Amino acid sequence: MWWKLTGLALLTAMLCLLVVPIRTHAVAYDPSNPPKLWTISGMFNSMYLTPRGALLIAVILSFAAFVAFKIIRGHW
């Protein structure tokens, strides 16, 4: 049961991160000003939440909670 819940938590986190759009600053780069190295914290700083993204995250979390409830109750 623990491995199912762990997999569900990882899948839920991945899906929630995938629906959040990432701002890019492609027009700010030029040959004399190369882009900075990519970092995970930089990726999180470039994310922003839209109303559609918040709704999708709520749907993903509610579905994951339903699946977790089914796993804990032993139906799956």
N, C-alpha and C positions, 0 to 999 in steps of 0.2 A: 504494500500500500504506500509506503514512504517514497518509493521510486516513482510511482504514478503522480503523487502530489508534487514531487520535485520537478518532474518533467512538465507538469501543468504550470507550475510557477515560472519556469524558464520560458515556456512557450508564451505565456501571458505577458511576461515582461518584454519579450522580443516583439510581439504583436503591438503592444502599446508604444514601443519606441518606433516601430515602422510607420505608424499612422501620423506621427508628429512631423510636420514639414520642417525642413532645415533651410535657413536663410543662407544664400550665397552672396559673396561680394565680388563676383567675377569682374565687374566693371571697374573695381578699385585697383586691380592689378595691372601693372605695366612692366615692361622689361627692366626698367631701372628700380622697380620696387617689387621684388619677387615675393610670392606668398610665403607665410610662415609654415613651419613644419606642422603636419597634422597631429593632433592630440585628441584623446577621448574627451578631456575637459573642454577643449575648444568646440567639439561637436555638440556637447550638451549646452554650451553657452550660445550656440547658433540656433538652437531649437526654439520654436515659439508655438503656443497653443492657440488654435483656431476653434470656433464653436463646433465645426464639423469634427475636428480632431477630438475635442472633449466628449462629444456624443459617441464617437466610435470607441474611445477608451472606456466609457461607461458601459457600452454594450459588451465589449470584450471582458471587462471585469465581472459583469453580471453573469455572463455565460460561464466564465471560469469558476465563479462561486457555485453555480448550479452543478457543474461537473465535479467540483471538489466535494460538494454535499453528497452526490451520488457515489463517489469513491469511498467516502468515509462510511456511508450507510451500508456499503458492501454490494451495491447493485451492479457495479462495474468492476 
